[in-house]
Amino acid sequence: MLKLGPQFMDQVVKSFAGCFVFPVQDIPELRLVDTTDIEYFPDKTLILCESEGIYRFDRESNKKEKGNSVIAPTTGPGRWIKIK
């Protein structure tokens, strides 16, 4: 059996902690998140939309909005893609 030490787990926690941002209540609020600053919203950032689920930020995407599965921010590049 593979045993993972506390240093490994610390790295895992630090890796994921940087990927999540504050939650939003609904899709209109998700659209209002300004994604301009790459330091705060790097590619693959995750966000919880409390009414819909978890979304992954795709900084390079310019897909057309599609229901609640692809959301375009009002300000800034990229798209929020719903994780199924």
Stockholm file with secondary structure:
# STOCKHOLM 1.0

chainA/1-84         MLKLGPQFMDQVVKSFAGCFVFPVQDIPELRLVDTTDIEYFPDKTLILCESEGIYRFDRESNKKEKGNSVIAPTTGPGRWIKIK
#=GR chainA/1-84 SS CCCCCHHHHHHHHHHHHTTBCCCBSSHHHHHTCCCCCTTTSCTTCEEEETTTEEEEEETTCCCCCBTTTEECCSSSSCEEEECC
#=GC SS_cons        CCCCCHHHHHHHHHHHHTTBCCCBSSHHHHHTCCCCCTTTSCTTCEEEETTTEEEEEETTCCCCCBTTTEECCSSSSCEEEECC
//
